[in-house]
Amino acid sequence: MSNQSRIESLRRRHSSLDDKITDEVHRPLPDQRILMCLKLQKLRVKEEMDRLRTHA
């Protein structure tokens, strides 16, 4: 898989995580553990995208 296709895949994953975070936040009683996990995953995806862009 090329860097560009990997970055695009990560971009989609990042967007999906963002949607899940938004959904969780808008629940009547958001689960803070789930939010923390989703936000951590989103950060890791962003860091990997940044790393790939830097080395491309």
Secondary structure, DSSP 8 states (H G I E B T S, - for coil): --HHHHHHHHHHHHHHHHHHHHHHHTSSS--HHHHHHHHHHHHHHHHHHHHHHHH-
